[in-house]
C-alpha cells in the first residue's frame, strides 16, 4: 500500500473501536487513536520526520530560528 497515512488512520480507528465502543468518550478515543495513526502513517510515508520533531522538543530551543 502506498498511502501509509490513510492506513494509519484506519488502523487507529480500529484500535479505538476495539478499546472503547460508544458514547462521547468513545468518540474522543476514536479521534485520539486516528490522530496517532495518521502521524505514524505520515512518518512512514516520509511526509514528516518524527525524530526531528522530538529532537527539537528535547533541545528546548523551539522553532527554526
Backbone as CSV, one residue per row, in Angstrom:
resi,resn,N_x,N_y,N_z,CA_x,CA_y,CA_z,C_x,C_y,C_z
1,UNK,0.856,-1.184,0.000,0.000,0.000,0.000,0.891,1.232,0.000
2,UNK,0.557,2.173,-0.852,1.399,3.351,-0.985,1.031,4.473,-0.019
3,UNK,-0.210,4.528,0.414,-0.630,5.626,1.268,-0.693,5.157,2.715
4,UNK,0.437,5.235,3.408,0.514,4.754,4.785,-0.247,5.661,5.760
5,UNK,-0.459,6.929,5.393,-1.207,7.824,6.272,-2.648,7.351,6.391
6,UNK,-3.278,7.028,5.278,-4.656,6.540,5.307,-4.738,5.208,6.051
7,UNK,-3.773,4.358,5.826,-3.749,3.087,6.543,-3.600,3.319,8.051
8,UNK,-2.767,4.277,8.432,-2.602,4.602,9.848,-3.880,5.092,10.487
9,UNK,-4.654,5.898,9.747,-5.935,6.382,10.266,-6.895,5.212,10.464
10,UNK,-6.950,4.320,9.493,-7.857,3.168,9.583,-7.467,2.258,10.739
11,UNK,-6.181,2.007,10.897,-5.722,1.158,12.000,-5.994,1.839,13.336
12,UNK,-5.763,3.137,13.409,-6.054,3.867,14.641,-7.517,3.804,15.014
13,UNK,-8.381,3.947,14.028,-9.819,3.842,14.291,-10.202,2.435,14.734
14,UNK,-9.600,1.434,14.125,-9.898,0.058,14.515,-9.492,-0.196,15.965
15,UNK,-8.314,0.297,16.366,-7.899,0.148,17.755,-8.821,0.901,18.704
16,UNK,-9.240,2.076,18.295,-10.127,2.865,19.150,-11.444,2.139,19.388
17,UNK,-12.007,1.566,18.330,-13.270,0.852,18.499,-13.079,-0.457,19.247
18,UNK,-11.875,-1.021,19.190,-11.602,-2.228,19.957,-11.473,-1.907,21.443
19,UNK,-10.942,-0.727,21.770,-10.742,-0.351,23.169,-12.054,0.110,23.801
20,UNK,-12.738,1.030,23.155,-13.971,1.603,23.710,-14.983,1.713,22.593
21,UNK,-16.224,1.368,22.878,-17.254,1.447,21.852,-18.461,2.177,22.432
22,UNK,-18.765,3.330,21.840,-19.981,4.035,22.197,-19.751,5.259,23.060
23,UNK,-20.712,6.171,22.989,-20.713,7.368,23.814,-19.729,8.425,23.348
24,UNK,-19.768,9.564,24.034,-18.890,10.677,23.690,-17.438,10.339,23.985
25,UNK,-17.209,9.605,25.074,-15.840,9.206,25.406,-15.275,8.304,24.310
26,UNK,-16.077,7.429,23.760,-15.639,6.579,22.665,-15.278,7.390,21.432
27,UNK,-16.055,8.442,21.188,-15.756,9.332,20.066,-14.416,10.017,20.266
28,UNK,-14.151,10.486,21.479,-12.870,11.135,21.760,-11.707,10.155,21.630
29,UNK,-11.893,8.916,22.097,-10.855,7.904,21.937,-10.599,7.633,20.453
30,UNK,-11.656,7.566,19.662,-11.500,7.338,18.220,-10.705,8.473,17.580
31,UNK,-10.983,9.709,17.963,-10.228,10.840,17.431,-8.755,10.761,17.825
32,UNK,-8.492,10.428,19.078,-7.115,10.329,19.557,-6.339,9.251,18.804
33,UNK,-6.920,8.060,18.715,-6.226,6.958,18.058,-6.063,7.195,16.563
34,UNK,-7.048,7.811,15.929,-6.894,8.081,14.499,-5.832,9.153,14.258
35,UNK,-5.726,10.131,15.145,-4.670,11.151,15.014,-3.287,10.520,15.192
36,UNK,-3.149,9.643,16.168,-1.877,8.947,16.371,-1.545,8.096,15.154
37,UNK,-2.535,7.393,14.640,-2.317,6.572,13.451,-1.927,7.401,12.246
38,UNK,-2.542,8.568,12.104,-2.210,9.446,10.983,-0.781,9.961,11.084
39,UNK,-0.346,10.304,12.283,1.026,10.797,12.473,2.037,9.692,12.177
40,UNK,1.781,8.491,12.666,2.693,7.374,12.410,2.713,7.046,10.917
41,UNK,1.541,7.040,10.286,1.477,6.772,8.854,2.185,7.831,8.035
42,UNK,2.036,9.092,8.414,2.733,10.173,7.702,4.240,10.040,7.877
43,UNK,4.668,9.596,9.042,6.106,9.361,9.258,6.598,8.238,8.354
44,UNK,5.819,7.168,8.243,6.210,6.053,7.385,6.180,6.436,5.909
45,UNK,5.298,7.358,5.535,5.248,7.866,4.158,6.411,8.798,3.860
46,UNK,7.064,9.325,4.885,8.150,10.273,4.699,7.673,11.710,4.618
47,UNK,6.427,11.961,4.984,5.884,13.319,4.943,6.340,14.152,6.129
48,UNK,6.562,13.504,7.271,7.069,14.206,8.443,8.222,13.389,9.027
49,UNK,9.083,14.053,9.778,10.214,13.399,10.413,10.044,13.518,11.923
50,UNK,9.572,12.436,12.539,9.310,12.477,13.979,10.588,12.626,14.795
51,UNK,11.697,12.104,14.294,12.959,12.252,15.025,13.330,13.722,15.151
52,UNK,13.157,14.493,14.065,13.467,15.923,14.103,12.516,16.653,15.050
53,UNK,11.253,16.238,15.062,10.280,16.871,15.959,10.671,16.629,17.412
54,UNK,10.972,15.367,17.755,11.323,15.051,19.136,12.663,15.651,19.541
55,UNK,13.613,15.708,18.609,14.891,16.354,18.914,14.704,17.844,19.169
56,UNK,13.817,18.478,18.410,13.529,19.893,18.614,12.854,20.145,19.956
57,UNK,11.953,19.244,20.338,11.299,19.390,21.639,12.276,19.173,22.783
58,UNK,13.184,18.244,22.603,14.148,17.922,23.657,15.195,19.012,23.826
59,UNK,15.568,19.672,22.725,16.612,20.680,22.816,16.141,21.932,23.552
60,UNK,14.833,22.159,23.550,14.305,23.316,24.253,14.437,24.613,23.504
61,UNK,15.016,24.579,22.316,15.177,25.812,21.535,13.848,26.243,20.930
62,UNK,13.112,25.311,20.396,11.830,25.623,19.781,11.966,26.477,18.547
63,UNK,11.240,26.130,17.517,11.270,26.913,16.291,12.469,26.616,15.423
64,UNK,12.541,27.318,14.307,13.617,27.074,13.353,14.749,28.091,13.471
65,UNK,14.483,29.224,14.034,15.434,30.308,14.008,16.436,30.348,15.031
